[in-house]
């Protein structure tokens, strides 16, 4: 049986002594990872006829960098012979090394040619990969975080549409959406199989969280939305396939060894004793279907520590409670989980959530007011109008869940004022989703600087005709209108303002802990000399967030 590599290897969770390597294979196989004269091996498991393995690499040397190979059934399949890219490496964490992170969201997987660049722009992730391949390993990030919309299940690429057309035809707009697990496997393959992207994901550890388009636009925006999509004949297959494939392709690699050991789906894989590989379809689908009905059933969020920096990655989609009067961005167990982890006693606290926590203030007040309207404060008729508006213009960010926003804002304030341990230099929310990038900062004087840094899109720009609408709504219109509407809703626990106004480039952000403070930078891809397959990386903007003490010292010296 042909057991060649279909996708991967992807280097996922890495700490001081362990790493996780994920692969998709053509058939049943034993997969072996070799590094530093040692070998680790795992057999495949299958889901709907597709085969996967996650190899647990253990006992690595701290602060080490080790080239590795992947062998399947006695044949080396990675790195590929004649590859123009550097050897893939597993670089273990060094708690003393300043933390570096790349992040962004919203990436379509169209071709990298002139025609696609005219509509989708240059792929910033491709430009980032090519730039990284040409640089010294010492300056690579410790992690790349993909904050949602890794795939577009409801707006497939041209190539994906052709696959659907060839398989079952397209007669209506709904026919153009993904329906089943098989189609999800194809959209992940299209997203991650380009040579440079594949190399990047094989050598740079990655973490991922979904947003709506991984499943469907406005996923879980309201109970009415959920009831509406439930009437689509194939919706049950869609939500189960979307979450099951998310577990396989994205979530499994997020987990640390101890988290995997406690995961019931992984336990089924590890306990399999029979001949051949485990067919996992019924097990994973039963868990995710129940999790869709009851968000407390399964946790998609996770938390990582990198020396003196903590990264909390929040599920702001599946963990929602949508019942009227109980609407919450996070269910009870999720909120408690966050409360236990959003603590000080570290230099930087990063909270990654696909949806921006801090919108430009005018937009925040509009969404907050809409949530109160839909909740029925001014009657059922206006509530129905409010629900229509909410779905029409996507008013479903943190501001649209006022109680959840205030709860998390209170936690962040307690961290920033030293009530949860020594205050960090920054409490920084990292987000995507909105198809423009910006920075907001809380104005109140606190020991920590509290920020929102958005990077969106990696590759899926707003049409030029919509950019001025977004800019107008986020500043000139939303500001005055939001100010009026703010009189009708409870005030947030703090005030914030814009540090950098919105921009609309395809871009990928990077974050680096430096002696001067937290350095943030956004880069885009540009084409030089007509070579559309090899874009170069160009800086869009950058800023260094100095700690409060340094700010005060600099101001005094001036």
C-alpha positions in Angstrom: 0.0 0.0 0.0 1.2 3.5 -0.9 2.0 5.2 2.5 3.6 8.4 1.3 3.2 11.7 3.0 0.1 13.7 2.1 0.5 16.7 4.5 3.1 17.7 7.0 5.2 17.1 8.9 3.9 19.9 11.1 5.9 20.9 14.2 3.3 21.7 16.8 3.7 21.8 20.6 7.4 22.3 21.7 8.7 23.0 25.2 12.1 22.6 26.9 12.4 18.8 26.3 9.5 17.6 24.2 7.9 18.2 20.8 5.0 17.0 18.8 5.2 16.2 15.1 1.9 15.7 13.1 1.5 14.1 9.7 -1.2 13.0 7.3 -0.3 9.9 5.3 -1.6 8.2 2.2 -2.3 4.9 4.0 -1.7 2.9 7.2 1.9 3.4 8.3 4.5 3.5 11.0 6.0 7.0 11.2 9.4 7.6 12.7 11.1 10.9 13.6 14.9 10.9 14.0 16.9 13.7 15.6 20.2 13.9 17.5 20.8 10.1 17.0 17.5 9.1 18.6 14.2 7.9 17.2 10.6 8.2 18.1 7.8 6.3 16.4 4.0 6.1 16.2 1.4 4.3 14.1 -1.4 6.0 12.2 -5.0 6.4 13.2 -7.8 7.0 10.7 -10.8 9.2 10.3 -13.2 8.6 7.3 -10.4 6.8 5.4 -7.7 9.5 6.0 -4.7 8.5 8.0 -2.8 10.6 10.6 -0.1 10.2 13.2 1.2 12.4 16.0 4.7 11.5 17.1 5.6 12.4 20.7 9.3 13.4 20.7 10.6 13.2 24.3 13.9 13.6 26.2 15.3 16.4 24.0 18.1 18.6 25.4 17.0 22.0 26.7 18.1 25.0 24.6 19.0 22.7 21.7 18.4 22.8 18.0 18.2 19.5 16.2 17.7 18.8 12.5 15.2 16.0 12.1 14.0 13.5 9.4 10.7 11.7 9.0 10.8 8.1 7.8 7.7 6.0 6.9 8.0 2.3 6.4 11.7 2.5 6.0 11.7 5.4 3.5 12.7 9.0 4.3 9.8 11.3 3.3 11.0 14.5 4.9 12.9 16.6 4.1 12.3 15.9 0.5 15.3 15.2 -1.7 16.6 18.3 -3.4 14.7 20.6 -1.2 15.8 24.3 -1.6 14.9 25.0 2.0 17.1 24.7 5.2 16.8 21.4 7.1 13.8 21.3 9.4 14.8 21.6 13.0 13.3 21.1 16.4 14.4 24.0 18.6 13.5 23.4 22.2 12.5 26.3 24.4 15.1 28.3 26.3 13.4 30.1 29.3 16.1 32.7 29.3 15.7 33.5 25.6 13.6 36.6 24.9 10.2 35.3 23.6 9.3 35.9 20.0 5.9 35.3 18.5 4.3 35.6 15.0 0.6 35.8 14.7 -2.3 36.7 12.5 -5.7 35.5 11.1 -7.8 35.2 8.0 -5.9 33.5 5.2 -7.4 32.2 1.9 -5.5 29.6 -0.1 -5.8 31.0 -3.7 -3.0 30.6 -6.2 0.0 32.8 -6.0 -0.2 34.4 -9.4 -1.1 37.7 -10.9 -4.8 37.0 -11.3 -5.2 36.0 -7.6 -3.0 38.9 -6.4 -5.4 41.3 -8.0 -8.3 40.0 -5.9 -6.7 38.4 -2.8 -3.4 40.3 -2.6 0.0 38.8 -1.8 0.1 36.0 0.7 1.9 37.5 3.7 2.5 34.0 5.2 4.3 32.9 2.0 6.5 36.1 2.1 7.2 35.4 5.8 8.2 31.8 5.1 10.6 32.7 2.3 12.1 35.5 4.4 12.6 33.1 7.4 14.2 30.5 5.2 16.9 33.0 4.2 17.6 34.2 7.8 19.6 32.7 10.7 17.7 30.3 12.8 18.6 32.3 15.9 16.1 35.1 15.0 13.2 32.7 14.3 10.0 33.1 16.4 9.5 30.5 19.2 5.9 30.1 17.9 3.5 31.1 15.2 -0.1 31.5 16.4 -3.0 31.3 13.8 -5.9 33.2 15.4 -8.8 32.0 13.3 -10.1 31.4 9.7 -7.3 29.1 8.8 -9.7 27.8 6.2 -12.9 29.2 4.7 -15.5 26.5 4.7 -18.2 28.8 3.5 -16.2 30.7 0.9 -13.9 28.1 -0.7 -11.1 29.0 -3.1 -11.5 28.6 -6.8 -9.6 25.3 -6.7 -11.7 24.0 -3.9 -14.9 25.0 -5.7 -13.7 23.0 -8.7 -13.2 20.0 -6.6 -16.7 20.3 -5.2 -18.1 20.9 -8.7 -16.4 17.8 -10.0 -17.6 15.7 -7.1 -21.3 16.7 -6.6 -22.0 19.8 -8.7 -22.9 23.3 -7.7 -26.5 24.5 -8.4 -27.1 27.0 -5.6 -25.0 29.2 -3.3 -25.4 26.7 -0.5 -24.0 24.0 -2.7 -20.7 26.0 -2.8 -20.1 25.4 0.9 -18.2 22.5 2.4 -20.5 19.7 3.6 -18.5 16.8 4.9 -15.2 15.6 6.4 -13.8 14.6 3.0 -14.2 18.2 1.7 -12.5 19.6 4.9 -9.5 17.3 4.3 -9.2 18.9 0.8 -9.4 22.5 2.0 -6.7 21.9 4.6 -4.5 20.3 2.0 -4.9 23.3 -0.2 -4.1 25.7 2.6 -0.9 23.9 3.9 0.7 22.1 1.0 2.7 24.8 -0.8 6.4 24.1 -0.6 7.4 27.1 1.4 4.4 26.9 3.7 5.0 23.2 4.2 8.6 23.9 5.1 7.6 26.7 7.5 5.1 24.5 9.4 7.7 21.7 9.6 10.3 23.9 11.4 8.3 26.6 13.3 6.1 25.4 16.2 2.5 26.5 15.7 -0.6 27.0 17.8 -4.1 27.5 16.4 -7.7 28.5 17.3 -10.7 28.6 15.1 -13.0 31.5 14.2 -16.3 31.6 12.4 -15.2 30.8 8.8 -13.4 27.6 10.0 -17.1 26.5 10.4 -19.4 29.2 8.9 -19.8 33.0 8.8 -21.1 34.4 12.2 -20.8 30.9 13.8 -22.7 31.1 17.1 -23.5 34.8 16.8 -26.9 34.2 18.4 -29.5 31.5 19.3 -31.6 32.6 16.3 -28.5 32.1 14.0 -28.0 28.6 15.4 -31.7 27.7 15.0 -31.6 29.1 11.4 -28.6 27.0 10.2 -30.1 23.9 11.9 -32.8 23.9 9.2 -30.2 23.4 6.5 -30.5 19.7 5.6 -26.7 19.0 5.7 -25.9 21.2 8.7 -25.4 18.4 11.1 -22.8 16.8 8.8 -21.1 20.3 8.4 -20.8 21.1 12.1 -19.6 17.6 13.1 -17.2 17.4 10.2 -15.9 20.9 10.8 -15.2 20.3 14.5 -13.9 16.8 14.0 -11.4 17.9 11.3 -10.5 20.9 13.5 -9.6 18.4 16.3 -7.4 16.4 13.9 -5.8 19.1 11.9 -5.5 21.9 14.4 -6.4 21.2 18.1 -4.5 18.0 18.7 -1.2 19.7 18.0 -2.0 22.5 20.5 -2.0 20.1 23.4 1.0 19.6 25.8 1.9 16.0 26.7 -0.1 16.3 29.9 -3.1 17.8 28.2 -3.0 15.1 25.6 -2.8 12.4 28.2 -6.0 13.8 29.8 -7.9 14.2 26.5 -10.5 11.5 26.0 -10.1 11.2 22.3 -6.3 10.9 22.6 -6.8 8.3 25.3 -8.8 6.2 22.8 -5.8 6.4 20.4 -3.2 5.5 23.0 -5.3 2.6 24.4 -5.8 0.9 21.1 -4.4 -2.6 21.3 -5.9 -4.3 18.3 -4.3 -5.1 15.0 -4.0 -2.3 12.5 -4.9 1.3 13.1 -7.8 2.7 15.1 -10.7 4.1 13.1 -11.5 7.2 15.1 -14.5 8.7 13.3 -17.3 7.6 15.6 -15.3 8.5 18.7 -14.2 12.1 17.7 -17.6 12.8 16.1 -19.5 11.8 19.2 -17.4 14.1 21.4 -17.6 17.2 19.1 -21.3 16.8 18.4 -22.0 16.8 22.1 -19.7 19.7 22.6 -21.6 21.7 20.0 -24.8 21.1 22.0 -23.2 21.8 25.4 -20.1 24.1 25.4 -19.0 22.9 28.8 -18.5 19.4 27.4 -15.1 20.0 25.8 -12.4 22.8 26.1 -10.7 24.2 23.0 -8.8 26.9 24.9 -5.2 26.4 26.0 -2.4 28.1 27.9 1.3 28.2 27.4 4.2 29.7 29.4 7.4 30.8 27.6 9.8 31.8 30.3 8.5 35.1 31.8 5.7 35.4 29.2 2.3 33.6 29.4 0.1 33.1 26.4 -3.6 32.3 26.9 -5.4 31.2 23.8 -9.2 31.6 24.2 -12.0 29.9 22.4 -14.4 32.8 21.7 -16.7 30.8 19.4 -17.7 27.3 20.6 -17.7 28.2 24.3 -20.6 30.7 23.9 -23.8 30.5 25.8 -26.6 31.8 23.6 -29.8 31.5 25.6 -31.6 34.9 26.1 -30.8 36.4 29.5 -27.8 34.1 29.8 -25.7 35.2 26.8 -22.0 34.8 27.4 -18.9 34.7 25.3 -17.6 32.1 27.7 -19.5 29.4 29.5 -19.2 29.1 33.3 -16.4 26.5 33.2 -14.5 28.4 30.6 -14.7 31.7 32.5 -13.5 29.9 35.7 -10.6 28.4 33.7 -9.6 31.8 32.4 -9.9 33.3 35.9 -7.4 30.8 37.2 -4.8 31.6 34.5 -5.0 35.3 34.0 -2.4 36.1 36.6 0.5 38.4 37.2 4.0 37.5 38.4 5.4 37.5 34.8 6.8 40.1 32.5 4.1 39.9 29.9 0.6 38.4 29.8 -0.7 37.7 26.3 -4.4 36.8 25.8 -5.1 35.6 22.2 -8.7 35.6 21.2 -9.8 35.5 17.5 -12.3 38.3 18.1 -10.9 41.6 19.2 -11.5 42.2 22.9 -11.1 46.0 22.5 -12.8 47.4 19.4 -12.4 51.1 18.6 -14.6 52.6 21.3 -17.4 53.9 19.1 -17.9 50.4 17.6 -17.8 48.9 21.1 -20.6 51.1 22.3 -22.7 50.3 19.1 -22.3 46.5 19.7 -23.0 46.9 23.5 -26.1 48.9 22.8 -27.3 46.4 20.2 -26.9 43.6 22.7 -29.1 45.4 25.1 -31.6 46.1 22.4 -31.8 42.5 21.3 -32.2 41.4 24.9 -35.6 43.1 24.8 -35.1 46.2 26.9 -37.2 48.3 24.5 -39.7 45.6 23.4 -39.9 42.6 21.1 -40.2 44.5 17.9 -37.1 46.5 18.4 -35.4 43.3 19.6 -36.2 41.7 16.3 -34.8 44.7 14.4 -31.7 44.5 16.6 -31.2 40.9 15.8 -31.4 41.6 12.1 -28.8 44.4 12.4 -26.6 42.1 14.5 -26.5 39.4 11.8 -26.4 41.9 8.9 -23.2 43.8 10.0 -21.6 41.2 12.3 -22.2 42.8 15.7 -21.0 39.7 17.6 -17.6 40.6 19.2 -16.8 40.8 22.9 -18.8 44.0 23.1 -21.9 42.2 22.1 -21.6 40.0 25.2 -21.5 42.8 27.8 -21.3 40.7 30.9 -18.5 38.6 29.6 -16.6 41.7 28.4 -16.9 43.3 31.9 -15.8 40.1 33.6 -12.7 39.8 31.6 -12.0 43.5 31.7 -12.1 43.3 35.5 -9.7 40.4 35.5 -7.3 42.3 33.2 -7.6 45.4 35.5 -6.8 43.3 38.6 -3.7 41.9 36.9 -2.6 45.4 35.7 -3.0 46.9 39.2 -1.1 44.2 41.0 -4.1 42.4 42.6 -3.2 39.1 41.0 0.5 39.0 41.7 3.2 41.4 40.6 1.8 43.5 37.7 3.3 42.6 34.2 4.8 45.2 31.9 1.9 44.6 29.6 -1.4 42.8 29.4 -1.9 42.5 25.6 -4.9 41.1 23.8 -3.9 39.6 20.4 -6.7 39.2 17.8 -7.8 39.0 14.2 -11.2 38.6 12.4 -12.1 42.1 11.4 -10.0 42.4 8.1 -8.1 45.4 9.3 -5.3 45.9 11.8 -5.0 48.4 14.6 -3.8 49.0 18.2 -5.9 50.3 21.1 -4.6 51.1 24.6 -6.4 51.5 28.0 -6.0 55.1 29.2 -6.3 54.6 33.0 -3.0 54.8 34.8 -2.1 51.3 36.0 1.1 49.5 36.7 0.7 47.5 33.4 0.0 48.8 30.0 -3.2 47.2 28.7 -3.4 46.8 24.9 -5.3 45.4 22.0 -3.1 44.5 19.0 -5.0 43.2 15.9 -3.5 41.5 12.9 -6.0 40.7 10.1 -5.9 39.5 7.4 -2.9 37.4 6.5 -4.5 37.1 3.1 -8.1 38.1 2.5 -8.3 41.8 2.1 -11.5 43.9 2.2 -12.5 45.1 -1.2 -11.4 48.7 -1.8 -15.1 49.8 -1.8 -15.5 48.5 1.7 -12.4 49.9 3.2 -13.6 53.4 3.5 -16.8 52.1 5.1 -14.8 50.2 7.7 -12.6 53.2 8.3 -15.6 55.5 8.6 -17.5 53.2 10.9 -14.5 52.6 13.2 -13.7 56.3 13.6 -15.8 59.2 12.3 -19.3 57.6 12.4 -18.9 55.1 15.2 -17.2 57.5 17.6 -20.1 60.1 17.8 -22.8 57.5 17.4 -21.2 55.2 20.0 -20.9 58.2 22.3 -24.7 58.8 22.1 -25.6 55.1 22.5 -23.2 54.8 25.5 -25.6 56.8 27.6 -28.1 53.8 27.4 -25.7 51.1 28.6 -23.5 50.5 31.6 -20.1 52.0 31.2 -17.1 49.7 30.7 -14.7 49.4 33.7 -12.0 51.4 31.9 -11.6 53.8 29.0 -9.4 53.2 26.0 -8.3 55.0 22.9 -6.6 54.3 19.5 -2.8 54.0 19.5 -2.6 53.2 15.8 -5.5 53.8 13.5 -6.8 50.9 11.3 -4.9 49.8 8.2 -5.9 47.3 5.6 -2.8 45.5 4.3 -2.5 41.7 4.1 0.0 41.3 6.9 1.5 39.1 9.6 2.4 40.5 13.0 5.4 39.7 15.1 6.0 40.3 18.8 9.3 40.3 20.6 10.2 40.8 24.2 13.2 43.2 24.3 15.0 45.2 27.0 13.2 48.4 25.8 9.8 46.8 26.0 7.4 44.8 23.9 8.2 45.3 20.2 5.3 44.8 17.8 5.7 44.8 14.0 3.4 44.1 11.0 4.9 42.9 7.7 3.2 42.5 4.3 4.2 40.7 1.1 5.3 42.5 -2.0 6.1 41.3 -5.5 9.4 42.4 -7.1 10.3 41.8 -10.7 7.0 40.1 -11.5 7.9 37.0 -9.5 4.5 36.3 -7.9 5.5 33.0 -6.5 8.3 34.5 -4.4 7.1 37.7 -2.6 9.3 39.6 -0.4 8.6 40.8 3.1 8.1 44.5 3.8 7.4 46.3 7.0 4.0 48.0 7.3 4.4 49.5 10.8 6.1 48.9 14.1 5.9 50.2 17.7 7.7 49.4 21.0 5.5 49.3 24.1 7.8 50.6 26.9 6.8 49.7 30.4 5.2 52.3 32.6 8.4 52.9 34.6 10.4 53.5 31.5 7.8 55.9 30.1 7.9 57.9 33.3 11.7 58.0 33.3 11.8 59.1 29.6 9.2 61.8 30.2 11.1 63.1 33.2 14.4 63.2 31.2 12.7 65.2 28.5 
